[in-house]
Structure formats: structure tokens, C-alpha cells
Amino acid sequence: MIRTSFSNRIALYFLSATAMLIVVIFVAIYFVVSGSVYRYLDEDLKAESSELQNGIVTFNDRIIIANLKEWDEGEHAQIEVNPTFVQITDTTGAILKQSPNLVKEKLAIFHEYKTENYFDTRLDKSFVRQVQTPITIDGKIIGFLSVAIPLDDSLLVLKNLRMVLMFAFPLVLLVLYFIVVFIARKSIDPVYQLTHAAQKITRENLNQRIQLPKYKDELYTLVNTINSLL
């Protein structure tokens, strides 16, 4: 069995408890940041979807786009810089209208979603955050409005955050270990002094007493008890 010093055992016990606490804190940080990122994206999607819905008119089970200017916005045409992808389909999945930047691509459609839903999906080789909203007439779904924005930059931020946290975890524990060992050794230094003083007492000098510590703590009680025994 490997023998470790009392100060090292204190450091290991403290480190074990601290490691669990750090894991909880790091996980909480990651989920808070992740939640904030997705909340920001979903707010943008909701605003864009609401604006587009205001330009959609339904008549005799038909979907009519009343505000074509909204579809001609720059963000709906560009692909490279902050693009927004928009698509309207009927219940069969047939495309009724697409933003120009979709080119030959198509946003994913989930017919089982009967209410507004936000989800991650892929468009070509990239990840996008998408909202799918049903278009209804008197409660009957006649189509779907889908709006999506790129997710790659946000996923990169979250990936970098994970890497930073994973790198910081062992580094923090290593630094804490040496700090705790130092503090533990300084804390039990009076015990070593007490041991050294007790070793000097032999049969020839039983009248000698150990000097009481300055503070009346547990060590003071121990020294006082030893002196009483002597």
C-alpha cells in the first residue's frame, strides 16, 4: 500500500471535492452559453418568420404571397454573408416559393410538426438553425413556412468553448493541488513542531513541558492534554 503524507491526503480529498464542483460549474457555463446562442438565433428566426407571415394570404386552400418585396431582400439572395433561407411548401412537400439563395437546395420539411418548431438541420454541407411554421386556414394546415440561418459560426463558438473548458479543467486542478499542498503543509507545521518538542522529553526531564500555542484551538487542547499527562 502506498503511503502518502497527511498534507498530500488533505490535498487529494480537497481536490476530489473541488474537481466535482468544477465539473458542475463548467457544465453550467457551457449550457448557459449554448442556451444564449440558440436563444439569440431563435429570436432572429421568429422575427423573420413573423415578418414573412404578415405577407402571406390564404384563399381557397391556396397560399398567396402578398409582399414580394420581403422576398427580394439582400439577405434572401446572398449566400456568403449572413444569409437567410426562406421556403414555402404545401402539405405534400412541393415547393411553392423559395428565396433565391437556396438555388437548387431545399430546406428540410417535417410534416409531423403541427405547431411552430425550431431545430438544427443540414443544408448542403452546412448546418442551419431552422424554424418551421404551419400555414393554416380555419385550423387546417395547407402548407409550411420554413426560415433558416447558418449555424456553423455558432457551433464553432461552442466547440471552442468546449476545448477551452476541457483544457482549463486539468490545468486548474494541477494549480489547485500545489496550492492546497502548500497550505496544508503550512497548516500542519505546528504539529511537526509539537512532535519535535515531545520527542525531546525523556525520563531524565519529565518536568519539561511543551509550550502552549498562541491560539486556543484544537492544537492548544492537544498540547494542554499532553502536558497534563506528563
N, C-alpha and C positions, 0 to 999 in steps of 0.2 A: 504494500500500500504506500502510495506516495505521500510523504509528509510535507505539509505546507505551513508556513508561519501564520500566526494569528492575524497579523496585519493583511497578509495575502488572502486569507479566508474572508475577512471582513470585506476586502475589495471585491472578491468574487461574488459574495452574497449581494452586495450593493449593486454590482454590475448586472447581475441576473435580473434583479427587480427593475433597474433602470432600462435595460435592453427591452423588456416588455413594454415599459411606458413609452420609450422612444418609438417602438413599432406602432403603437396605438396613435401617437401624435403624428408620425409620418403618414400613416394611412389616412388619418383625418385630414391632413393638409392636402393630400393628393385628391381625395374625394371632394373637398371644398373647392379646389381649383377646377377640377373636372366639371363639377356642377355649375360653377360660374361660367366656364367656357360654353357649355351646352345651353345654359340659360340665355346667354347673350346671342348665340346662334338662333335659338328658337324664337326669341323676341323679334329678330330681324325677319325670320321666315313668316311669323304671324303677321307682322306689319305689311309685308309684301303680299301675302295671300289675301289679307283683308282688302287691300287696295285693288287687287285684281278681281275679287269677288264683286266689288261695287260696280265693275264694268261688265258684268255678266248678267244677261237677261234670259229667262227660260220662258218658252212659249210652245204649247202643244208638244210637250216632250222633246223640244228642241233647245239647244244651247246656242244663244246668240251673243256674240261679243260686241258690246256697245261702245267700249272705249278702246279703240285700236291704238291710240297714241301711247297707252301704257305698254303695249307690246313692242313698240318701236324705241323704247328707251335704250340708251347705250349699254347698260349692264345686261340687257337681254340679248344683245348682239355680239358682245365681246366674249372671248374665251380665256384670254391670258390674265386679265386684271379684274379681280372682284366680280366675276360673272354671276348672274342669277339665271337659273334654268327654269323655264315655265312650260307646262304642258297641260292640255285638256284632253281627256279621253271619254268615250262613252262607257257604258257598263260592260261591253264586250272587250274593251281594251283598245279599240280602234282610236287612232289619234285624230282629234278634231282640229287642234291648233297646237303649234309648238313655237317656242322662241327660236330665233334664227341661230343662236349659238349651239343648239343641240345638233345641228347639221343632220347626220344620219343616225344619231343615237336616240335612245328612248329611255325616259325615266321609268323606274320600276313601279308597277301598279299592284296593290294588294286589295282584291275585291272583298276580302273578309272584313276590312276596316269600314265600319259603318259610321264612324264619327271621325273628327279631326285627329290625326295621329302624326307623331314625329318619330323618325327613325333614321338610322345610318344605312346607307346602301352604296352601291358602286355605279359609277357612270364611266364607261370605257375602262380605263386602268386606274381611275382615281376614286377616292371615297368622297361622298357628298352627304350632307345632312338634308333631309327632305321632310316636307310636311305634305300630307295628302288629305284633302278636304272633299267630302262628297257634295255634289251639286244636286239639289232636290227640288221637286215640285210636289207640294202638298204632302210632304213626308216621304215621297217616293224618290229613290236615288236614280238619277238619269245619267250621271257621269261623275268624273273626278277631276278636281283641280290639283295639280302637283307643282310644288315650288321647291327648288333645291339650290344649295350654295356649297362651294367646295369645303371639304373638311380636312384636307391634307395638312394645311398650316396648323390648325388646331391640334390635330393628332401629333404633329411634330413637337409642339409645345409640351403636350402631356408626356410624350416619350422622353424628352429632355428632362422634364421634371422627375420622372421615374429614375432616370440614370443618376441625376444629382442626389436624390434621396438614397438610392442604393449605394452610391459611393460615400455619401456622408455618414451612413449608418456605422460601418466598421471603424471609420476614422474617429467619429465621436466616441465610440466605445473604447477605442485604444487610448485616446486622450484622457477620458474619464478614469480609466483603470490606473494610469500612472498618478493622476491627481489624488484618487482615493487611497492608493497605497501610501503616498506621501503623507496625507492627512492622518491615515490610520497609524502609521509609524510614529508620527509626532504625538498622536493622542495617547498611545500606549507607552511612550517613552518613560513616563513616571513609574510604570510597572517595572520596567527594566531597572530603574534606579532603586526601587523598593527591593527587588530581588538581590541586587548587588549589596545593598545595605544589610539585608537579612543574612546573607552569606558571611558577613564579617562577624556575626555574633556566634561565639563558641562557648564551651563550658567555662573557659577562663574569663570571659567578660559578659556573663549573663545579665549584669546590671546595666549594660548598654541598651539604649532604646533607639528605635527608628524615629527620625524626625517627622513630625506630622505635616502633611501637605498644607498649603496655604488655604485652599478652598475646602469647605466641609461637604465633600461629595462622597461617592461610593468608595473612592480610594482612601479618603480620610477615615471612613468607617473601618476599612480593612486594616489600615496601619494601626489604628487605635485598638482593634481587636487583637492584633499580634502583640502589641505592647502589653496588653492586659494578660495574655497568655504567658508572656515572658516573666 
